[in-house]
């Protein structure tokens, strides 16, 4: 019995180590490549080759190849999507949470939300392209913000609804008895209570809007390209510019890492909020 338990413990630790290596090795390799010249990268000499900041100088300060314009576009998309989706998800989530649990309308709407969310982007990109061409939304900031809102709102509503449902109804009833309006209850009581859940929701929305590649390709041009398009642009016609691509990749990952680190405390609480009753 003791030998069996020891065997499974070793096996579990081995899988954990393998998972860590599987995740960290590509990131570490990309990070090291971003500080080396092309000749060292293609010769796999990133540990002992010449170290340089040349790749970062190119992506930030080069006249034709810098990624600052695309980075600003990504920030616009993320900020606009968060500013629209989070308030809408609070109102919609509150409304759905107050419907009866076995309400047919609630069941139909939530299933439609989830169905629209699980559709792959490639499956709907072409129809959206036709619609956007007809209504002059192609290659516009408004068009891309709209598609990000439509793609992230269903999941955000579902998440916020589950967080609100875990708030005891007695709190709302007590607030109403004390004379609070619905708007006052939402602003002063409910939103502070579910703020960790809102942070978790915001992270999912942030990552989707920041990392999108499919819809920018289909629905936008160079003027509205985001950072992911800039990263892919270092794949030249006859060879891949590994140094610049690795530097741009690390730069594109950095905002997500910083955002998660800043809200890490709320993220952990938010991810466990829906799993705790009472």
ABEGO torsion letter per residue (X at the ends): XAAAAAAAAAAAAAAAAAAAAAAAAAAAAAAAAAABBAAAAAAGAAAABBBBAAAAAAAAABAAABAAAAAAAAAAAAAAAAAAAAAAAAAAAAAAAABBAABAAAAAAAAAAAAAAABBAAAAAAAAAAAAAAAGABGBAAAAAAAAAAAAAAAAAAAAAAAAAABBAAAAAAAAAAGBBAAAAAAAAAAAAAAAAAAAAAAAAAAAAAABAAAAAAABBAAABBAAAAAAAABBAABBBAAAAAAAAAAAAAAAAAAAAAAAAAAAAAAAAAABBX
